[in-house]
Amino acid sequence: MSHIINRRNWLRLAGLLSAGLGLSRWQEAKAAFIPDSVAAEQRLFQEFAQLNNLPPDTIPALKARLFANENPYGIAASAKEALNKASVLGNRYAWMEFAQLKTLIGKEEGVAAKNILITPGSSDVLMAGAAYYSQKGPILTCRPTYDDLLERATGMKGQVLTVPATAGLGYDLAALKAKALSTPGLSMVYIVNPNNPTGTLVPAAELTQFCRDVAPTVPVFIDEAYIDFLEPAERPMLGKLITEGLDVILARTFSKIHGFAGLRLGYVMAQPKTLQQIKPFTNGEFAVSITTLMAGIASYQDQAWQTYCRTENAKARDYTMKALKGLGYEPIPSAANFILFPIKMKTKAFEGQMYGHGVGIQTREIDKQPYCRVSIGTQAEMETFVDAFKKVVG
Ligand SMILES: Cc1ncc(COP(=O)(O)O)c(C=O)c1O
């Protein structure tokens, strides 16, 4: 650890970060194929390895890895067991397992198997959505939000229109609705709920009404990557709108509550016709391995594991919120596994100094105000974060 992070190196890192290091050829090659958010994390790793003369692709030793909204508890024991069982099936194509998972999802969400497409993580369907909708017309959203789909769309020469967020940095549904219904030629409305990076939540009833009002005119694409952190009774359960025939697209991932960020599993629910249109731009269901699929089937049924992760996340989040407020900061109330709050330092200097203490977080500017986004790790990791934060902000 000490050979990786020391005072001299964090100063150099902070300097390099603020100078905006050019991408290496390795980075360029990777950035071409992966979402921007992942590329940004990998760039940090690379810069760190470079500073310390470590071999490329070295992952720096962090005391608390709080920059990627991952699940700090790992994967369920039931998922590990399924992975082991599946490993001997590696010579066989997955077949019935897709149907099995769709049956489970369909039962839970109130949709039919024909409304579900399994994907290797939800990024696959975000990229496919960007490819398909960006060529049809402008995409409407509310920023700040998760930019991967939007940046891919503009990268493909598509147009992204935005409405400003509410005063609390939430999605402004009234403004979105007004613009969606008055702008001819829109291809879709993109909403992230709970939102990333803000952690804000659009209440279920409002979102349901929004879809009923807007989806008959413009498709509504809702990225629900963090939905599992809500208590079941709080979830919007928008599958019913799909069954009613509305053009609502729901992207889900196993990367968060299930801890499958590295295993790669997600799914999208939509009208069969919409799935047919998006599917050619995805990598196809066969991009999901049988091991991941079988582990996913186990994890999906493991309610105890999901409840454990949700409860622990809420406890560690409460602790962090209280600690930040106690230090005079104003974190935005979060419904997810991360917290966004305004900081009083320049973003890259703050990021570099936190790294110097072995804590990886993300920063960004919103309306010229620097913010920190910290993922919720274990209680011990959040205590490490708070200790480091106190040292950095004095
Ligand atoms: C809002 C949102 N959507 C989608 C993703 C992509 O996740 P994955 O591709 O791992 O499913 C993320 C990842 O952090 C996210 O924050």
The ligand as a Gaussian input file, in Angstrom:
#p B3LYP/6-31G(d) Opt

LIG

0 1
 C      -27.570000       4.632000     -14.014000
 C      -26.724000       3.518000     -14.509000
 N      -27.150000       2.804000     -15.546000
 C      -26.439000       1.799000     -16.045000
 C      -25.209000       1.473000     -15.516000
 C      -24.425000       0.392000     -16.188000
 O      -24.265000      -0.712000     -15.402000
 P      -23.981000      -2.152000     -15.989000
 O      -23.566000      -2.050000     -17.401000
 O      -22.913000      -2.697000     -15.123000
 O      -25.268000      -2.886000     -15.857000
 C      -24.711000       2.183000     -14.427000
 C      -23.402000       1.854000     -13.845000
 O      -22.943000       2.379000     -12.886000
 C      -25.490000       3.249000     -13.916000
 O      -25.068000       3.989000     -12.907000

